[in-house]
Amino acid sequence: QVQLVESGGGLVQAGGSLRLSCAASGRTISRYSMGWFRQAPGKEREFVAAISWIDGYTYYSDSVKGRFTISRDNAKNTVYLQMNNLKPEDTAVYYCAASADSAASLVHSRANARYWGQGTQVTVSS
């Protein structure tokens, strides 16, 4: 079992930055692909970013590419999401996810995530 706990969310003005953290416990995440998803009110949970455990290759949704950066520190059992140039449409609850499959599998479907965190709220004001 892997427990995931997100932190770092909050209220920020448009154009600002936040860094989300996802701390894992229970098992090392060094052999898990990790990802971030988000869910806005009334919308489905959508893919944001993922990082491979094999080579650190990263994937991003088109809406965040060039603004967000996913990274991992296996020694700290933690994954990060650096979010820059935030926009009001980035407002959502952000969830961390772990998959025993490839990072690409998280891009294809959130159903491929085995573990989820409880989420952290990000609110971007205009």
Disulfide bonds with the S-S distance in Angstrom:
Cys22-Cys96 2.08
